[in-house]
Amino acid sequence: MSTVSCSSMNDVVQFAIEKEEKAMDFYQKCADRAKNPGIKKFFEEMAEEEQRHKKLLQDLDPSGLDSLKLEKVEDLRISDYLVEVQFKEDITYQEALTLAMKKEEKAYEFYNAWKNKCMQEKTAKLFEMLAQEEMKHKRKIETVYDEEILTWD
């Protein structure tokens, strides 16, 4: 994996693509090893989401970043109260959601930290966009967790 720097838009995009590929590979390996068919499907969907992020980056037109309007994504902060989970073949649905939520949270924090380090406006905006994409993903998982896990009696 290459190192990231704020100076080159190309470097930032390539670095982010590699990061998305690693996440995609991780989720696909989880899908391949999961015993429960529903959990296998969940991890396959996560891998597909990372593939969409990669495609977004590959198709990105840096000149369009100036006009890009980023909307604030609400963080439900559910992951703040959850302990990190390691993958195992008989992982439960709740554990799978927790694992994915924590992974997306870390990706968000990574990109958000880089956004704040970049003085060059375009690369900072790119990191902000990437952070927002990860927050959207985390929010989606948190919503599922809220609706399907926290409502259990």
Residue frames as a rotation matrix with the C-alpha (Angstrom) as fourth column:
MET 1
0.583 0.813 0.000 0.00
0.813 -0.583 0.000 0.00
0.000 0.000 -1.000 0.00
SER 2
-0.204 -0.656 0.727 1.31
0.588 -0.676 -0.445 3.39
0.783 0.336 0.523 -0.87
THR 3
-0.541 -0.014 -0.841 1.62
0.765 -0.422 -0.486 6.20
-0.348 -0.906 0.239 1.62
VAL 4
0.457 0.800 0.390 -0.74
0.875 -0.484 -0.032 9.12
0.163 0.356 -0.920 1.58
SER 5
-0.693 -0.615 -0.377 0.19
0.638 -0.766 0.076 12.75
-0.336 -0.188 0.923 1.08
CYS 6
0.246 0.829 -0.502 -1.81
0.445 -0.557 -0.701 15.92
-0.861 -0.051 -0.506 0.65
SER 7
-0.363 -0.531 -0.766 0.27
-0.267 -0.729 0.631 17.21
-0.893 0.433 0.123 -2.23
SER 8
-0.917 -0.052 -0.396 -1.01
-0.399 0.180 0.899 15.10
0.025 0.982 -0.185 -5.12
MET 9
0.018 0.998 0.060 -4.67
-0.951 0.036 -0.308 14.53
-0.309 -0.051 0.950 -5.97
ASN 10
0.269 0.014 -0.963 -3.65
-0.638 0.752 -0.167 11.43
0.722 0.659 0.211 -7.92
ASP 11
-0.738 -0.622 -0.262 -1.80
-0.175 0.551 -0.816 10.03
0.652 -0.556 -0.515 -4.90
VAL 12
-0.679 0.556 0.479 -4.81
-0.639 -0.127 -0.758 10.64
-0.361 -0.821 0.442 -2.65
VAL 13
0.342 0.847 -0.408 -7.20
-0.940 0.296 -0.171 8.95
-0.024 0.442 0.897 -5.09
GLN 14
0.034 -0.402 -0.915 -4.86
-0.420 0.825 -0.378 5.98
0.907 0.397 -0.141 -5.60
PHE 15
-0.911 -0.371 0.179 -4.35
-0.286 0.256 -0.923 5.62
0.297 -0.892 -0.339 -1.86
ALA 16
-0.340 0.872 0.351 -8.13
-0.812 -0.084 -0.578 5.70
-0.475 -0.481 0.737 -1.27
ILE 17
0.386 0.436 -0.813 -8.71
-0.816 0.572 -0.081 3.11
0.429 0.695 0.577 -4.01
GLU 18
-0.445 -0.639 -0.628 -6.20
-0.198 0.754 -0.627 0.79
0.874 -0.154 -0.462 -2.33
LYS 19
-0.888 0.165 0.430 -7.95
-0.441 -0.033 -0.897 1.34
-0.134 -0.986 0.102 1.01
GLU 20
0.119 0.989 -0.090 -11.33
-0.952 0.087 -0.294 0.47
-0.283 0.121 0.951 -0.54
GLU 21
0.182 -0.127 -0.975 -9.83
-0.589 0.780 -0.211 -2.64
0.787 0.613 0.067 -2.15
LYS 22
-0.839 -0.529 -0.124 -8.51
-0.188 0.496 -0.848 -3.80
0.510 -0.688 -0.516 1.22
ALA 23
-0.571 0.713 0.407 -11.92
-0.661 -0.105 -0.743 -3.28
-0.487 -0.693 0.531 2.81
MET 24
0.329 0.686 -0.648 -13.60
-0.935 0.332 -0.124 -5.10
0.130 0.647 0.751 -0.08
ASP 25
-0.227 -0.526 -0.820 -11.19
-0.357 0.828 -0.432 -8.04
0.906 0.195 -0.376 0.29
PHE 26
-0.940 -0.118 0.321 -11.78
-0.339 0.187 -0.922 -8.15
0.049 -0.975 -0.215 4.05
TYR 27
-0.167 0.966 0.198 -15.57
-0.819 -0.024 -0.573 -8.28
-0.549 -0.257 0.795 3.67
GLN 28
0.348 0.269 -0.898 -15.33
-0.814 0.562 -0.147 -10.85
0.465 0.782 0.414 0.86
LYS 29
-0.631 -0.626 -0.457 -13.13
-0.260 0.726 -0.636 -13.09
0.731 -0.283 -0.621 3.03
CYS 30
-0.774 0.444 0.451 -15.69
-0.489 0.034 -0.872 -12.79
-0.402 -0.896 0.191 5.83
ALA 31
0.238 0.902 -0.361 -18.45
-0.943 0.125 -0.308 -13.73
-0.233 0.414 0.880 3.36
ASP 32
0.038 -0.304 -0.952 -16.44
-0.629 0.732 -0.259 -16.71
0.776 0.609 -0.163 2.11
ARG 33
-0.808 -0.504 -0.306 -15.87
-0.077 0.604 -0.793 -18.01
0.584 -0.618 -0.527 5.65
ALA 34
-0.551 0.653 0.520 -19.23
-0.816 -0.289 -0.501 -17.23
-0.177 -0.701 0.691 7.28
LYS 35
-0.965 0.208 0.157 -21.34
0.211 0.977 -0.001 -20.31
-0.154 0.033 -0.988 7.94
ASN 36
-0.170 0.965 -0.200 -24.73
0.448 -0.105 -0.888 -18.59
-0.878 -0.241 -0.415 8.23
PRO 37
-0.258 0.087 0.962 -26.23
0.965 -0.014 0.260 -17.81
0.036 0.996 -0.081 4.78
GLY 38
0.783 0.607 0.135 -27.78
0.592 -0.794 0.136 -14.51
0.189 -0.026 -0.982 5.97
ILE 39
0.624 -0.646 -0.440 -24.49
0.026 -0.546 0.837 -13.32
-0.781 -0.534 -0.324 7.42
LYS 40
-0.325 -0.685 0.652 -22.66
0.708 0.281 0.648 -14.44
-0.628 0.672 0.394 4.29
LYS 41
0.205 0.517 0.831 -25.08
0.924 -0.383 0.011 -12.26
0.324 0.765 -0.556 2.28
PHE 42
0.930 0.117 -0.350 -24.53
0.274 -0.854 0.443 -9.30
-0.247 -0.507 -0.826 4.65
PHE 43
0.137 -0.967 -0.215 -20.75
0.119 -0.199 0.973 -9.45
-0.983 -0.159 0.088 4.15
GLU 44
-0.329 -0.179 0.927 -21.19
0.913 0.191 0.361 -9.83
-0.241 0.965 0.100 0.37
GLU 45
0.653 0.639 0.406 -23.30
0.700 -0.714 -0.003 -6.65
0.288 0.286 -0.914 0.40
MET 46
0.743 -0.472 -0.474 -20.59
0.055 -0.663 0.747 -4.87
-0.667 -0.581 -0.467 2.40
ALA 47
-0.297 -0.873 0.387 -17.99
0.505 0.201 0.839 -5.96
-0.810 0.445 0.381 -0.18
GLU 48
-0.001 0.392 0.920 -20.25
0.985 -0.157 0.068 -4.62
0.172 0.906 -0.386 -2.96
GLU 49
0.921 0.334 -0.199 -20.54
0.376 -0.896 0.237 -1.29
-0.099 -0.294 -0.951 -1.12
GLU 50
0.256 -0.916 -0.308 -16.75
0.039 -0.309 0.950 -1.02
-0.966 -0.256 -0.044 -1.00
GLN 51
-0.383 -0.310 0.870 -16.66
0.835 0.285 0.470 -1.86
-0.394 0.907 0.149 -4.71
ARG 52
0.561 0.658 0.501 -19.04
0.790 -0.607 -0.087 1.08
0.247 0.445 -0.861 -5.32
HIS 53
0.793 -0.362 -0.490 -16.71
0.038 -0.773 0.633 3.35
-0.608 -0.521 -0.599 -3.32
LYS 54
-0.238 -0.928 0.287 -13.78
0.380 0.183 0.907 2.18
-0.894 0.325 0.310 -5.45
LYS 55
-0.126 0.281 0.951 -15.74
0.992 0.013 0.128 2.86
0.024 0.960 -0.281 -8.66
LEU 56
0.878 0.459 -0.135 -16.69
0.473 -0.875 0.102 6.32
-0.072 -0.153 -0.986 -7.37
LEU 57
0.408 -0.819 -0.404 -13.00
-0.069 -0.469 0.880 7.07
-0.910 -0.331 -0.248 -6.89
GLN 58
-0.415 -0.575 0.705 -11.98
0.631 0.376 0.678 5.65
-0.655 0.726 0.207 -10.27
ASP 59
0.030 0.554 0.832 -14.63
0.963 -0.238 0.123 7.77
0.266 0.798 -0.541 -12.02
LEU 60
0.438 0.166 -0.884 -13.89
0.657 -0.731 0.188 10.89
-0.614 -0.662 -0.429 -9.98
ASP 61
0.275 -0.323 0.906 -13.32
0.697 -0.582 -0.419 14.12
0.662 0.746 0.066 -11.87
PRO 62
-0.321 -0.486 -0.813 -11.13
0.935 -0.300 -0.189 16.29
-0.152 -0.821 0.550 -9.57
SER 63
-0.926 -0.018 0.377 -12.33
0.138 -0.947 0.292 19.45
0.352 0.322 0.879 -11.31
GLY 64
-0.035 0.998 0.044 -15.84
0.096 -0.040 0.995 18.70
0.995 0.039 -0.094 -10.04
LEU 65
-0.238 -0.118 -0.964 -14.74
0.915 0.307 -0.263 18.79
0.327 -0.944 0.035 -6.40
ASP 66
-0.979 -0.183 0.085 -15.05
0.153 -0.950 -0.273 22.57
0.131 -0.254 0.958 -6.27
SER 67
-0.472 0.873 0.126 -18.80
-0.689 -0.454 0.565 22.44
0.550 0.180 0.816 -6.87
LEU 68
-0.361 0.303 -0.882 -19.38
0.347 0.921 0.175 19.34
0.866 -0.243 -0.438 -4.73
LYS 69
-0.108 0.432 0.896 -21.85
-0.814 -0.555 0.170 20.04
0.571 -0.711 0.411 -1.93
LEU 70
-0.668 -0.181 -0.722 -21.50
0.194 0.894 -0.404 17.70
0.719 -0.410 -0.562 1.01
GLU 71
0.300 0.828 0.474 -24.45
-0.479 -0.299 0.825 17.26
0.825 -0.474 0.307 3.29
LYS 72
-0.519 -0.454 0.724 -23.95
-0.845 0.140 -0.517 16.47
0.133 -0.880 -0.456 6.96
VAL 73
-0.025 0.446 -0.895 -24.69
-0.117 0.888 0.446 12.84
0.993 0.116 0.030 7.84
GLU 74
0.446 0.271 0.853 -26.06
-0.847 -0.182 0.500 12.25
0.291 -0.945 0.149 11.31
ASP 75
-0.556 -0.643 -0.527 -23.96
-0.281 0.742 -0.609 9.89
0.782 -0.191 -0.593 13.40
LEU 76
0.548 0.830 -0.107 -26.20
-0.218 0.265 0.939 7.79
0.808 -0.491 0.326 15.64
ARG 77
-0.152 -0.787 0.597 -23.08
-0.864 -0.188 -0.468 7.05
0.481 -0.587 -0.651 17.75
ILE 78
0.871 0.485 0.076 -24.25
-0.472 0.782 0.408 3.49
0.138 -0.392 0.910 18.48
SER 79
0.544 -0.722 -0.427 -20.74
0.309 0.646 -0.698 2.20
0.780 0.248 0.575 17.82
ASP 80
-0.123 -0.574 0.810 -19.48
-0.594 -0.611 -0.523 4.39
0.795 -0.545 -0.266 20.67
TYR 81
0.149 0.321 0.935 -21.12
-0.977 0.192 0.090 1.94
-0.151 -0.928 0.342 23.07
LEU 82
0.975 0.201 -0.094 -20.03
-0.219 0.944 -0.246 -1.27
0.039 0.260 0.965 21.40
VAL 83
0.222 -0.917 0.331 -16.88
-0.414 0.219 0.883 -3.31
-0.883 -0.333 -0.332 21.91
GLU 84
-0.073 -0.346 -0.935 -14.88
-0.997 0.031 0.067 -4.30
0.006 0.938 -0.347 18.85
VAL 85
0.632 0.367 0.682 -15.54
-0.344 0.922 -0.176 -7.81
-0.694 -0.123 0.709 17.55
GLN 86
-0.568 -0.797 -0.205 -13.22
-0.633 0.264 0.727 -10.20
-0.526 0.543 -0.655 15.71
PHE 87
0.169 0.612 -0.772 -14.50
-0.938 0.339 0.064 -12.29
0.301 0.714 0.632 12.81
LYS 88
-0.688 -0.267 0.675 -15.19
-0.412 0.909 -0.059 -15.95
-0.598 -0.319 -0.735 13.45
GLU 89
-0.956 0.235 -0.174 -16.92
-0.051 0.451 0.891 -18.45
0.288 0.861 -0.419 11.18
ASP 90
-0.296 0.893 -0.338 -19.99
0.871 0.398 0.290 -18.71
0.393 -0.209 -0.895 13.41
ILE 91
-0.991 -0.117 -0.070 -20.29
0.135 -0.928 -0.349 -14.95
-0.024 -0.355 0.935 13.93
THR 92
-0.179 0.974 -0.136 -23.77
0.819 0.071 -0.569 -13.78
-0.545 -0.214 -0.811 14.94
TYR 93
0.244 0.368 0.897 -25.70
0.831 -0.557 0.002 -11.12
0.501 0.745 -0.441 13.04
GLN 94
0.986 0.118 -0.120 -25.25
0.166 -0.788 0.592 -8.67
-0.025 -0.604 -0.797 15.92
GLU 95
0.303 -0.949 -0.085 -21.48
0.311 0.015 0.950 -9.32
-0.901 -0.314 0.300 15.95
ALA 96
-0.185 -0.333 0.925 -21.29
0.974 0.066 0.219 -8.95
-0.134 0.941 0.312 12.15
LEU 97
0.654 0.491 0.576 -23.06
0.553 -0.830 0.080 -5.58
0.517 0.266 -0.813 12.32
THR 98
0.898 -0.353 -0.262 -20.77
0.051 -0.508 0.860 -4.48
-0.437 -0.786 -0.438 15.15
LEU 99
0.013 -0.939 0.343 -17.65
0.655 0.267 0.707 -5.57
-0.755 0.215 0.619 13.27
ALA 100
-0.071 0.020 0.997 -18.73
0.953 -0.293 0.074 -3.66
0.294 0.956 0.002 10.14
MET 101
0.869 0.461 0.181 -19.83
0.377 -0.853 0.362 -0.59
0.321 -0.247 -0.914 12.12
LYS 102
0.658 -0.690 -0.302 -16.47
0.153 -0.271 0.950 -0.36
-0.738 -0.671 -0.073 13.89
LYS 103
-0.194 -0.733 0.652 -14.59
0.847 0.210 0.488 -0.85
-0.495 0.647 0.580 10.61
GLU 104
0.217 0.369 0.904 -16.54
0.804 -0.593 0.049 1.98
0.554 0.716 -0.425 8.94
GLU 105
0.972 0.118 -0.204 -16.05
0.225 -0.718 0.659 4.19
-0.069 -0.687 -0.724 12.00
LYS 106
0.233 -0.966 -0.109 -12.27
0.420 -0.001 0.907 3.74
-0.877 -0.257 0.406 11.76
ALA 107
-0.266 -0.281 0.922 -12.32
0.964 -0.077 0.255 4.52
-0.001 0.957 0.291 8.04
TYR 108
0.676 0.573 0.464 -14.31
0.546 -0.812 0.207 7.69
0.495 0.113 -0.861 8.73
GLU 109
0.863 -0.366 -0.349 -11.89
0.142 -0.487 0.862 8.77
-0.485 -0.793 -0.368 11.47
PHE 110
-0.068 -0.927 0.369 -8.91
0.739 0.202 0.643 8.09
-0.671 0.316 0.671 9.19
TYR 111
-0.159 0.058 0.986 -10.23
0.906 -0.388 0.169 10.20
0.392 0.920 0.009 6.31
ASN 112
0.840 0.523 0.146 -11.49
0.406 -0.784 0.469 12.92
0.359 -0.334 -0.871 8.64
ALA 113
0.555 -0.727 -0.404 -8.05
0.362 -0.227 0.904 13.21
-0.749 -0.648 0.137 10.26
TRP 114
-0.390 -0.720 0.574 -6.41
0.838 -0.019 0.545 13.55
-0.381 0.693 0.611 6.82
LYS 115
0.364 0.594 0.718 -8.97
0.781 -0.614 0.112 16.17
0.507 0.520 -0.687 5.79
ASN 116
0.980 0.066 -0.187 -7.78
0.175 -0.732 0.658 18.28
-0.094 -0.678 -0.729 8.72
LYS 117
0.218 -0.975 -0.051 -4.10
0.459 0.056 0.887 17.77
-0.861 -0.217 0.460 7.81
CYS 118
-0.198 -0.284 0.938 -4.40
0.978 0.001 0.207 18.95
-0.060 0.959 0.278 4.20
MET 119
-0.336 0.005 -0.942 -3.88
0.182 -0.981 -0.070 22.61
-0.924 -0.195 0.329 3.47
GLN 120
-0.981 -0.002 -0.193 -4.51
-0.189 -0.188 0.964 22.16
-0.039 0.982 0.184 -0.25
GLU 121
-0.387 0.919 0.067 -8.23
-0.804 -0.301 -0.512 22.76
-0.451 -0.253 0.856 -0.72
LYS 122
0.151 0.488 -0.860 -8.91
-0.876 0.468 0.112 20.07
0.457 0.736 0.499 -3.35
THR 123
-0.496 -0.359 -0.791 -7.23
-0.034 0.918 -0.395 17.23
0.868 -0.169 -0.468 -1.47
ALA 124
-0.957 0.224 0.185 -8.88
-0.212 -0.104 -0.972 18.33
-0.199 -0.969 0.147 1.78
LYS 125
-0.129 0.963 -0.237 -12.25
-0.964 -0.177 -0.197 18.31
-0.232 0.203 0.951 -0.02
LEU 126
-0.032 0.047 -0.998 -11.54
-0.555 0.830 0.057 14.82
0.831 0.556 -0.001 -1.37
PHE 127
-0.870 -0.313 -0.381 -10.75
0.133 0.595 -0.792 13.52
0.475 -0.740 -0.476 2.12
GLU 128
-0.714 0.681 0.161 -13.92
-0.548 -0.401 -0.734 15.20
-0.435 -0.613 0.659 3.38
MET 129
0.079 0.737 -0.672 -15.93
-0.962 0.232 0.141 13.45
0.260 0.635 0.727 0.66
LEU 130
-0.323 -0.293 -0.900 -14.34
-0.165 0.954 -0.251 10.10
0.932 0.067 -0.357 1.54
ALA 131
-0.999 -0.020 0.043 -15.03
-0.044 0.082 -0.996 10.65
0.017 -0.996 -0.083 5.24
GLN 132
-0.360 0.933 -0.020 -18.66
-0.865 -0.342 -0.367 11.43
-0.349 -0.114 0.930 4.44
GLU 133
0.042 0.336 -0.941 -19.00
-0.710 0.673 0.209 8.26
0.703 0.659 0.267 2.34
GLU 134
-0.688 -0.355 -0.633 -17.73
0.156 0.780 -0.607 6.19
0.709 -0.516 -0.481 5.28
MET 135
-0.900 0.411 0.148 -20.10
-0.301 -0.338 -0.892 8.01
-0.316 -0.847 0.427 7.65
LYS 136
-0.073 0.896 -0.439 -23.03
-0.989 -0.009 0.146 7.23
0.126 0.445 0.887 5.33
HIS 137
-0.138 -0.080 -0.987 -22.01
-0.265 0.963 -0.041 3.59
0.954 0.256 -0.154 5.38
LYS 138
-0.940 -0.238 -0.243 -21.67
0.178 0.266 -0.948 3.58
0.290 -0.934 -0.208 9.17
ARG 139
-0.655 0.749 0.103 -25.04
-0.694 -0.542 -0.473 5.33
-0.298 -0.381 0.875 9.52
LYS 140
0.024 0.648 -0.762 -26.70
-0.809 0.460 0.366 2.70
0.587 0.607 0.535 7.33
ILE 141
-0.397 -0.255 -0.882 -25.31
0.185 0.919 -0.349 -0.11
0.899 -0.302 -0.317 9.51
GLU 142
-1.000 0.022 0.004 -26.25
-0.010 -0.268 -0.963 1.75
-0.020 -0.963 0.268 12.70
THR 143
-0.344 0.935 -0.093 -29.81
-0.939 -0.340 0.055 2.15
0.020 0.106 0.994 11.44
VAL 144
0.086 0.309 -0.947 -30.06
-0.356 0.898 0.260 -1.60
0.931 0.315 0.187 10.77
TYR 145
-0.721 -0.437 -0.538 -28.58
0.337 0.457 -0.823 -2.30
0.605 -0.775 -0.182 14.21
ASP 146
-0.885 0.421 0.199 -31.06
-0.442 -0.622 -0.647 0.11
-0.149 -0.660 0.736 15.83
GLU 147
-0.068 0.947 -0.314 -34.05
-0.984 -0.011 0.180 -1.37
0.167 0.321 0.932 14.01
GLU 148
0.388 0.235 -0.891 -33.12
-0.401 0.914 0.066 -5.05
0.830 0.332 0.449 14.15
ILE 149
-0.346 -0.593 -0.727 -30.98
0.450 0.575 -0.684 -5.52
0.823 -0.563 0.068 17.27
LEU 150
-0.977 -0.126 0.173 -31.89
-0.073 -0.565 -0.822 -2.80
0.202 -0.816 0.542 19.77
THR 151
-0.224 0.966 0.133 -35.61
-0.911 -0.256 0.323 -3.51
0.346 -0.049 0.937 19.38
TRP 152
-0.195 0.110 -0.975 -35.22
0.056 0.993 0.101 -7.13
0.979 -0.035 -0.199 20.50
ASP 153
0.578 0.437 0.689 -36.70
-0.682 -0.206 0.702 -7.98
0.449 -0.875 0.179 23.88
